Amino acid sequence: MNKTLHGNILVNGSFIEAEIEFSDKIHSIKKLGPVNSKLSKIIPGFIDLHVHGGGGADIMENGNAAETISRTHARFGTTSFLATTMTAPFIDLEKSFLAMKKTFSSRGKKEARLLGVHLEGPFISSQKLGAQPDFARAATLKEIEKLNMIVPIKTLTLAPEVFNHMDIIKDLSAMNIMVQIGHTNGSYEDGVKALALGAKSFTHLFNAMSTFHHREPGMVGAALAHANHAELIPDLLHVHPGAIKAALRSIPNLYFVTDATSATGMPDGDYKLGSHIVHKCLGGVRLKDGTLAGSALTMDQALRNLISLGLSIAEASKRLSQIPAELIGLNDRGIIKEQNYSDLLVLNDDLTLKEIYIEGEMI
C-alpha cells in the first residue's frame, strides 16, 4: 500500500510545501505552495561513506556485525552507507568481506542499505597510520579484484607516495572504484599528481595527512587548492570549526562522514576498532595514548553540528546526502525526486528525527 507524507519537502535545493506519495520508491511529489511554518521539514536520508561500526559491533569482527551496524545507524537517519574496513592482513579483510556479503545482498528489516565497502587501508603510509593498525603494505590489483568480487569496493583510500601507488590509480578508476587520498605523508606535488591521475577525493580531510605550511603546503594544501571533493568528520573534535569553514570555502563538493566506530550509539566504555581497543568518553573515541580513533558521531548530530556552524538545512543536507551519492555514482538516492528510493527523514523543530523511512519502510 502506498504511503503519503505532507510537509515542507526539500526539492531541487529548496523547501516547498508538498505531498509525497511513495512505496519503496517515490511515485509523485505534489507541490502545494511555499513553505508552511506549521509543518515539519522533510529531507533525504543521510548517506555515510565512512562507517567502521556501531551498536557495539565492528565490521572487522565478522559474524552479524554488518546487520548490527546497519540497524544502529538507521536509527540516526543513515539510510545507506559504506562499510569501512581497517588496515589488516588480507585473510582478515577477506573474512570481513565474506561476513558482510549477506547484508549487502539483502537489506533486513529496519536496516540501512549497505551499498558496498570503503577499503580504508592497508594501502597507506606507515608514517600516518592515525588509529590504523600497523599492517600497511603495497596494493596489488589481484588482491583488490578478489575482494571486489565478494562485495563491491566503492571507495579505496591509499597513500599515493608509497609503494608505487601512483601506478594503480588509473586501474582502480577503470574498475569504478573511487580513489581517495588519505593516511598519507605525501607532498603537495604528490597530491596534485594523484588527482591528475584520477583520484577523486580525500579521506577525513586534515586528519592523518601531511599538514599545511605556507612554504610546504603538504597534502592538506593540495586538497584546499585543487580538490573538488573531500570527506570531513564534523564531530567538532577531529577538526576545528574554523578549519571546517576554510574547507567549505575551498572545496566545492566537501561532504561529511561519521567515521563511526562500534562505540556509536553505546555508553562510555571500551570497544573494538579492528585489532585495537578504543575508549569512548566525553563524546570522543580514543586509543590508550589519546589519539582520536574514529568517532561516536551519528549523521543526525552531524546535521545539527553543521547548522551550528552557519550552514542552512538545505546545504547541510546536500553535503550529507546528495554529494556522497553523486560521488559514488548513485542516481537513485540522495535527493527527493520521483522514482528515487523513498529514503526520507522528517525533522522536528529542534532538528531531531521525527520519522525515518528507508526504501519506504518506516524505521
MIMI-162351 format. One line per field, with one value per residue (C-alpha): residue number from 1; x, y, z. Coordinates in nm, 4 decimals. Each point is the difference from the previous one (the first is absolute). Example, Ala and Ser with C-alpha at 12.3 -4.5 7.8 and 13.67 -1.06 7.14 Angstrom:
<atoms>
n 1|2 .
xx 1.2300|0.1370 .
yy -0.4500|0.3440 .
zz 0.7800|-0.0660 .
</atoms>
This chain:
<atoms>
n 1|2|3|4|5|6|7|8|9|10|11|12|13|14|15|16|17|18|19|20|21|22|23|24|25|26|27|28|29|30|31|32|33|34|35|36|37|38|39|40|41|42|43|44|45|46|47|48|49|50|51|52|53|54|55|56|57|58|59|60|61|62|63|64|65|66|67|68|69|70|71|72|73|74|75|76|77|78|79|80|81|82|83|84|85|86|87|88|89|90|91|92|93|94|95|96|97|98|99|100|101|102|103|104|105|106|107|108|109|110|111|112|113|114|115|116|117|118|119|120|121|122|123|124|125|126|127|128|129|130|131|132|133|134|135|136|137|138|139|140|141|142|143|144|145|146|147|148|149|150|151|152|153|154|155|156|157|158|159|160|161|162|163|164|165|166|167|168|169|170|171|172|173|174|175|176|177|178|179|180|181|182|183|184|185|186|187|188|189|190|191|192|193|194|195|196|197|198|199|200|201|202|203|204|205|206|207|208|209|210|211|212|213|214|215|216|217|218|219|220|221|222|223|224|225|226|227|228|229|230|231|232|233|234|235|236|237|238|239|240|241|242|243|244|245|246|247|248|249|250|251|252|253|254|255|256|257|258|259|260|261|262|263|264|265|266|267|268|269|270|271|272|273|274|275|276|277|278|279|280|281|282|283|284|285|286|287|288|289|290|291|292|293|294|295|296|297|298|299|300|301|302|303|304|305|306|307|308|309|310|311|312|313|314|315|316|317|318|319|320|321|322|323|324|325|326|327|328|329|330|331|332|333|334|335|336|337|338|339|340|341|342|343|344|345|346|347|348|349|350|351|352|353|354|355|356|357|358|359|360|361|362|363 .
xx 0.0000|0.1265|0.0788|-0.0200|0.1939|-0.1005|0.2495|0.2696|0.1947|0.3517|-0.0279|0.2625|0.1883|-0.2963|-0.2852|-0.3579|-0.3267|-0.0777|-0.1436|0.1981|-0.1627|0.2377|0.0588|0.3601|0.0500|-0.1518|-0.2985|-0.0972|0.0802|-0.2917|0.0957|-0.2556|0.1634|0.2888|0.1414|-0.2628|0.1518|-0.2497|0.1313|0.3067|0.2963|0.0702|0.3488|0.1675|0.1536|0.3659|0.2643|0.3132|0.3049|0.2178|-0.1414|0.2158|-0.2603|-0.2876|-0.2126|0.3016|0.0888|0.3090|-0.0051|0.3277|-0.1576|-0.1925|-0.3053|-0.3132|0.1925|-0.1276|-0.3639|0.0562|0.1795|-0.2748|-0.2759|0.1909|0.0662|-0.3524|-0.1297|0.1960|-0.1174|0.2704|-0.1954|0.2993|0.3723|0.3361|0.1412|0.3564|0.2774|0.3205|0.3613|0.0477|0.1542|-0.1770|-0.1502|-0.1748|-0.1314|-0.1316|-0.1824|-0.1586|-0.1165|-0.1461|-0.1827|-0.1662|-0.1040|-0.3433|-0.0820|0.1185|-0.2175|-0.3184|-0.0996|-0.1627|-0.2922|0.0847|0.3491|0.1759|0.0963|0.3593|0.1254|0.3431|0.3380|0.2381|0.3396|0.1917|0.3443|0.2114|0.1459|0.1065|0.3110|0.1444|0.0962|-0.3652|-0.1827|-0.2172|-0.2038|0.0629|0.1860|0.3562|-0.0670|0.0664|0.1192|0.0088|-0.3220|-0.0440|-0.2768|-0.0358|-0.0891|-0.2356|-0.1744|-0.0527|-0.1609|-0.2026|-0.1580|-0.1362|-0.1500|0.0556|0.2666|-0.1455|0.2780|0.3655|0.2311|0.3678|0.3183|0.1183|0.3623|0.0876|0.0410|-0.0407|-0.3698|-0.0168|0.0220|-0.3320|-0.2268|-0.1096|-0.0614|-0.2177|-0.1982|-0.0581|-0.1473|-0.2481|0.1745|0.0146|0.3535|0.0416|0.3323|0.0497|0.2246|0.2765|0.3200|0.0250|0.0946|-0.2169|0.1449|-0.0944|-0.3576|-0.0211|0.1407|-0.2396|-0.2979|0.1202|0.0212|-0.3612|-0.0196|-0.3306|-0.0032|0.1814|-0.0680|-0.0900|0.1570|0.2634|0.0262|0.2873|0.1584|0.2940|-0.1022|-0.0027|0.2929|0.0308|0.3337|-0.0896|-0.3751|-0.0094|-0.2981|-0.2377|0.1199|-0.0564|-0.3563|-0.0804|0.1509|-0.1148|-0.2652|-0.3611|-0.0900|0.1182|-0.1595|0.0215|-0.1086|-0.2203|-0.0051|0.1765|0.2789|0.1900|-0.0007|-0.0301|-0.3080|0.2283|0.1720|-0.3387|-0.0997|0.3289|-0.0636|-0.3557|0.1328|0.2700|-0.1530|-0.3258|-0.1294|0.1226|-0.2141|-0.0282|0.0391|-0.0088|0.3030|-0.2190|0.1349|-0.1646|-0.0361|-0.2667|-0.3387|0.1572|0.0868|0.3517|0.2430|0.2426|-0.0726|0.1761|0.1272|0.1596|0.2766|0.0062|-0.1856|-0.1372|-0.1645|-0.3095|-0.0180|-0.1291|-0.1376|0.3300|0.1635|0.3721|0.2870|0.1788|0.2531|-0.2783|0.0011|-0.3455|-0.1149|-0.3042|-0.3022|-0.3294|-0.1688|-0.3399|-0.1180|-0.2928|0.2459|0.2226|-0.2959|-0.0509|0.3736|0.0151|-0.2998|0.1677|0.2879|-0.2353|-0.0998|-0.3640|-0.1956|-0.0080|0.3771|0.0794|-0.2378|0.1696|0.3388|-0.1377|-0.2043|0.0162|0.3745|0.0952|-0.2543|0.1292|0.3627|-0.0451|-0.2299|-0.3435|-0.2807|-0.2941|0.0815|0.1172|-0.2724|-0.3779|-0.1413|-0.2398|0.1293|0.2748|-0.0038|-0.2218|0.2813|-0.1639|0.0549|-0.2656|0.1547|-0.1314|0.0433|0.3148|0.1445|-0.0393|-0.1517|-0.3771|-0.0388|0.2458|-0.0818|0.2403|-0.1185|-0.3501|0.0299|-0.0625|0.2835 .
yy 0.0000|0.3462|0.2513|0.3785|0.2718|0.3648|0.2645|0.2439|-0.2212|0.0685|-0.0108|0.1357|0.1700|0.1860|-0.0777|0.0053|-0.1118|-0.3234|-0.3481|-0.3125|-0.3275|-0.2945|-0.3691|-0.1237|0.2770|0.3473|-0.0017|0.3657|0.3358|0.2418|0.3608|0.1785|0.3367|0.1831|-0.1054|-0.0442|0.0775|-0.2299|-0.3113|-0.2181|0.0065|-0.3131|-0.0674|-0.2960|-0.2738|0.0347|-0.1882|-0.0732|-0.1108|-0.0764|-0.2356|-0.2449|-0.1055|0.0769|-0.1501|-0.1758|-0.1769|0.0533|-0.0961|-0.1913|-0.2285|-0.1977|-0.1959|0.2167|0.3248|0.1479|-0.0495|0.1599|0.2944|0.0440|0.0021|0.2363|0.2666|-0.0257|0.1282|0.3215|0.0708|-0.1747|-0.1715|-0.1360|-0.0313|-0.1512|-0.2544|0.1125|-0.2457|0.0494|-0.0615|-0.3745|-0.3117|-0.1212|-0.3037|0.2230|0.2316|-0.2966|-0.1346|0.3409|0.0235|-0.3499|0.0756|0.3143|-0.1605|-0.1032|0.3507|0.1490|-0.2428|0.0536|0.2895|-0.1269|0.1562|0.3373|-0.0056|0.2659|-0.1056|-0.1260|0.1409|-0.1619|0.0474|0.2836|-0.1731|0.2304|-0.1518|-0.2062|0.1960|0.2967|0.1621|-0.1475|0.3596|0.1064|-0.2963|0.2123|-0.2649|-0.2653|-0.3173|-0.0286|-0.2316|0.2517|-0.1599|0.0373|-0.0272|-0.2783|-0.0059|-0.3771|0.0437|0.2886|-0.1898|-0.3033|0.2079|0.1982|-0.3215|-0.0778|0.3422|0.3006|0.2458|0.3447|0.2033|-0.0778|0.2112|-0.0049|0.1972|0.0817|0.0671|-0.3492|-0.3415|0.1457|0.0531|0.2747|-0.2786|-0.1649|0.3043|-0.0197|-0.3755|0.0481|0.2747|-0.2332|-0.2503|0.2700|0.0216|0.3575|0.0741|0.2198|0.1365|-0.0604|-0.1217|0.1638|0.1877|0.1019|0.3429|0.2627|-0.1150|-0.3615|0.1077|0.2016|-0.2936|-0.2509|0.2214|0.0334|-0.3802|-0.0404|0.0139|0.1681|0.0903|0.0119|-0.2201|0.1856|0.3261|0.1434|-0.3247|-0.2461|0.1965|0.2363|0.3398|0.3449|0.2396|0.3092|-0.1180|-0.3704|-0.0315|-0.3786|-0.2184|0.2367|0.2773|-0.2171|-0.0675|0.3631|0.1229|-0.2678|-0.2407|-0.0012|-0.2566|-0.0913|-0.1685|0.1556|-0.1132|0.2762|-0.1203|0.3270|-0.2088|-0.1181|0.3397|0.3518|0.1919|0.2591|-0.2684|-0.1393|0.3468|0.0357|-0.3349|0.1029|0.3093|-0.1949|-0.3346|0.0296|-0.3488|-0.0473|-0.2689|-0.1421|-0.3441|-0.1425|-0.2338|-0.1739|-0.2817|-0.2781|0.2555|0.1882|-0.0221|-0.1541|0.1241|0.1028|-0.2907|-0.2188|-0.1236|-0.1604|0.1775|-0.2629|-0.1517|0.3023|0.0590|0.3540|0.1963|0.2146|0.2940|0.3591|-0.0514|-0.1134|-0.3339|-0.0363|-0.2451|-0.0523|0.2725|0.2544|-0.0171|0.0543|-0.3335|0.0495|0.1504|-0.0597|0.2482|-0.0637|0.1698|0.1754|0.1587|0.0888|0.1895|0.1946|0.0733|0.1361|0.2240|0.1297|0.1109|0.2053|-0.2376|-0.0037|-0.3237|-0.0265|0.0377|-0.2340|-0.2585|0.0257|-0.0717|-0.2948|-0.1608|0.1320|0.0505|-0.3408|-0.1700|0.1752|-0.0703|-0.3787|0.0026|-0.0410|0.1546|-0.1341|0.1318|0.3188|0.2353|-0.0041|-0.0519|-0.2328|-0.3563|0.0394|-0.2316|0.1235|0.0801|0.2808|0.1778|0.2056|0.2564|0.1473|0.3734|-0.0666|-0.2044|-0.3324|-0.2821|-0.0365|-0.2741|-0.2060|-0.1874|-0.2320|-0.1178|0.0779|-0.1955|0.2075|-0.0584 .
zz 0.0000|-0.0891|0.2745|0.0004|0.1791|0.0187|0.1032|-0.1042|-0.2384|-0.1261|-0.3795|-0.2404|0.2818|0.1518|0.2372|-0.1273|0.1522|-0.1786|0.0292|-0.0883|-0.1001|0.0280|0.0561|-0.0237|-0.2555|-0.0337|-0.2335|0.0016|0.1588|-0.0037|0.0659|0.2185|0.0579|0.1685|0.3361|0.2708|0.3403|0.1732|-0.1789|0.0522|-0.2347|-0.2060|-0.1389|-0.1738|0.2116|0.0896|-0.2009|0.2033|-0.1976|0.3033|0.2667|0.1988|0.2521|0.2317|0.2735|0.1508|-0.3277|-0.2170|-0.3679|0.0410|0.2632|-0.2614|0.1177|0.0044|0.0361|-0.3276|0.1023|0.3418|-0.1583|-0.2595|0.2623|0.2283|-0.2599|-0.1411|0.3349|-0.0527|-0.3538|-0.2029|-0.2741|-0.1914|0.0676|-0.0854|0.2445|0.0666|0.0697|0.1980|-0.0985|0.0468|-0.1576|-0.3141|0.1715|0.2555|-0.2700|-0.1976|0.3071|0.0569|-0.3627|0.0106|0.3242|-0.1375|-0.3304|0.1326|0.1230|-0.3297|-0.1988|0.2016|0.2253|0.3171|0.1861|0.1556|-0.1520|-0.2023|-0.3517|-0.0242|-0.3294|-0.0013|0.1618|0.0725|0.0115|0.2345|-0.0046|0.0003|-0.2915|0.2116|0.1447|0.3182|0.0882|0.0150|0.1492|0.2263|0.1816|-0.2666|0.1053|-0.1335|-0.2952|-0.2785|-0.3230|-0.3755|-0.1961|-0.2528|-0.2560|0.0459|0.3674|-0.0696|-0.2800|0.2220|0.2757|-0.2519|-0.1297|0.3489|0.0767|-0.2297|0.1114|-0.0629|0.1613|0.0646|0.2139|-0.0882|0.0573|-0.3539|0.0916|0.1259|-0.1675|-0.3524|0.0691|-0.2626|-0.2578|0.0945|0.0332|-0.3644|0.0294|0.3075|-0.1715|-0.2952|0.2483|0.1142|0.3364|0.1242|0.1216|0.3059|0.1197|0.3702|0.2813|-0.1985|0.0668|-0.3634|-0.1254|-0.1658|-0.3314|0.0744|0.0615|-0.3214|-0.2000|0.1581|-0.0839|-0.3579|-0.0262|0.1119|0.3807|0.0831|0.3683|0.3349|0.3026|0.3222|-0.1151|0.2372|0.1990|-0.0574|-0.2838|-0.0498|0.1305|-0.1556|0.0290|-0.2161|-0.1453|-0.0002|-0.0541|0.0312|-0.0834|0.1784|-0.2305|-0.3066|0.1137|0.0759|-0.3258|-0.2436|0.1325|-0.1130|0.2673|0.3482|0.2994|0.3461|0.3474|0.1521|0.3606|0.0966|0.1573|-0.3079|-0.1710|0.1429|-0.1188|-0.1599|-0.2074|-0.1044|-0.1216|-0.1898|-0.1709|-0.0885|-0.1746|-0.1854|-0.1030|-0.1970|0.0779|0.3542|0.1612|0.3468|0.1554|0.3498|-0.0013|0.2580|0.2135|0.2000|0.2831|-0.1979|0.1676|0.3100|0.3536|0.0980|0.0273|-0.1933|-0.3533|-0.2959|-0.3112|-0.2187|0.2134|0.2341|0.3253|0.0128|0.2811|-0.0338|0.2407|-0.0147|-0.3488|-0.1530|-0.0770|0.0656|0.0178|0.3310|-0.0929|-0.0614|-0.3807|-0.1473|-0.1403|-0.2177|0.1685|0.1747|-0.2330|-0.1589|-0.3160|0.1676|0.2436|-0.2941|-0.1488|0.3227|0.0299|-0.3530|0.0567|0.3175|-0.2263|-0.2157|-0.2788|-0.1056|0.0347|-0.3792|-0.0367|0.2874|-0.1469|-0.3397|0.1577|0.2010|-0.2771|-0.3565|-0.0398|0.1474|-0.2287|-0.3095|0.0873|0.0011|-0.3014|0.1586|-0.2018|0.2000|0.3489|0.1660|-0.1202|0.0163|-0.3480|-0.1762|-0.0545|0.2605|0.2986|0.2812|0.2427|0.1957|0.3311|0.1762|0.2376|0.3213|0.0568|0.2043|-0.2915|0.1764|-0.2031|0.0090|-0.2636|-0.2067|-0.3196|-0.1782|-0.3404|0.1229|0.3251|0.3113|0.2458 .
</atoms>
